Amino acid sequence: MSIPYRDEQILRILAANPGGMTTAEIFKAAKEQRGNELPDANITSQRIYNLRNTKHAKINTHDTVAGKIHKITAAGLPVLQIHKITAAGLAVLQEIDGNHGDTVEKPITTESHSEATLDIIQQFDQAVGIIRDGLIAALTPPADGIEIVDKTKKITLLEQLENAHFFGTDDRATIAEIRRDIEQMEAA
């Protein structure tokens, strides 16, 4: 099941905060994340509304003294694929009782969202570092100039072409110039 990144971002924030959050708190947390796609509180509010008002609500909202608190539901967790059991700690699974609409909290062990996010960011940074180092190595000329692999073999081939009679005089002269240039270059 694929959902828009904005919705996934909200669900991930709520999964990391099982006690629930207000819309303003969700928006503030989103602004601090890499790749944030929630440009303002209005868009955040609209996305929360859409996640709450579906056949299988992924967010449950209830009024408190602090304001409307949003929590991820049991239907929201599978979307994030937060089922990997680890020793990371205890998280809270929100289940909606279909008959009463009440929120029932049931503890389960899952991988901490913040640890998973940090791991993904570190893996991405490592991959970017490898690509960057490869590009720098490919674009940096060797310290001694141009490297020629199998220099002797290549010079021998050029000598044979230089003496081949099926080339014209001008072509053989050009091949001879190429051979002399290569001979002057440093061996690899």
N, C-alpha and C positions, 0 to 999 in steps of 0.2 A: 504494500500500500504506500503510494507516494503522495506526499503532501508538499505544499509550497514551503520554501526555506523559512519564510517569515513565521509560519505556523510551527514548524519544527523548532525554530529558535525559542519561541514562547514555551513550547512543551518542555524543552531541555532546561530552561530556566526554572520552570515549576517543578520539574523532576529533581533538580538540585536543591529545591527549597520546599520540602514536603509539608511544612507548616502553612504554606500558602502565601500569596503576595497580592498587593493591590496593583492596579494597572500602572500607577506611577512607579512603583517599585520594579515591576517587570521592565518598563521602558528604561529606567535608570540602569538596571543590570544589563540590558541589551546594548546600550550605548557604550558600555565598557568592554564589549566583546569584539574580537576580530571578525570582520566580515558581517557586521551588523546590517540588517536590511529593514530595520524598523526606524524610518526617518523621523517620526514624531509620535506623540502620545495618542493622537486621533487615529492613526493607522493601527497602532498597537491595540487600542480599544476595539476597533472594527474587527481585527483578526481574532481577538478574544471572544467577541460576540459570535463570530462564525464557528469557532471551535466549540463553543458552548451550545449553540442551537443547531445541532445536527442530529440525525437519527441515533447515532452512538456518540453522545457528548464526550469530548476529550478533555473538557474543563468543566468543573463544577464551581459555581459562584454562590456565596452566601454573605449576608450582611452581618457586620460586626460593629463594635464601637469604633474601630479604626477605619471603617469603610467596607466596601465590597472586597472580599478576599477570594481569590481564584486559586483553585487547587487542581492538579492533574488527576484524571480519573483512571480507572482500570482500563478503559478503552483507549486512553491516551498513551499509556506506557508501552503497549506492544508496538505502537507506531514508531517509537524511538528504539525499539529492540533492546530495551534495558531488562534483559533476563539473565545475563551472565552472572552467575553466583561466584563471589570472590570473598576473600577475607577483608575486603576494604571496609566493611562495617555494616551497620543496620540502616536500612532506608524504610520509608513508609509507603505502602501501596494503598491507594485510594480505591475503594470499591463502592459502586453505587448500587444500592438495594433497589431493584426495579419496582418493587411493590410500594415502597415508602418514600423513595427519593432521598433517603438519609445517607450520609457519608459514614462508612464504617472503615476504620483504620486497621490494617492487618500487617504486622511487621514481617518483612522478608529480607534476606541478604542479597544485595546487588552491588555491582561495581559503582563506585562513586562517580557521578557525572563529571565533577570538576577534575578528578584524576584522569578519566577517559579523555576529556577535552584536552588536558595538558599533554597527555601521551600523543594524541593525534597531531597537535601543534608541534611537538618535538620531532615526530617522525617527518612531518612536512618540512620543517626547518633543516633536518638532516638531508633530505632528498634535494632540497634547493641548494644546499652547500655542496653536495656531490656534483650536481649539474654545473654550478658556478665554477668549481675547481676544474672540471673537465673542459669547460669552454675556455677558461683562462689558459690551460695547458695547450689546447688546440690552437689558440690564437697567438700565443707567445712564440716568437721565433727562437730557435735554439741559440744558446749563448755564443757559439762559435760560427754562426751563420747557418747556411742551408745544410741539412744533413742529407747525405746520399747513401742509401742502403745498397750493398753489393756494387760498389763503385767499379771494381775491376771487371766484373761481368758486363756491366753497361758500357764501359770504355771499349772492351773487346768487341761487343756487338756493333758499336759505332765504327770501329776500325774496319770490320767486315763490310758494313754498308758503304763506307767510304771507298773501298776497293771494288765494290760490285759494279760491273759494267752496264747493268741495266739502268743505272742512274746517269743523268746527264752530268756534264762537267761542272756546271753551276751547283747542282744539287750535291755532288760529292764534295765540293768546296765548302758548302754550308754545313754538311755533316762533319767535316774535318774541324770547322770552327767550333761546333757544338762539343766535339770530343775534346779539343784543347781547353775550352772553358770548364768542362767538367773535371779534367785533370788538375786544373788549378784550384778547384774547390777542396775544402777539407774532407777527408774520408770520415765516414760515419763509424 
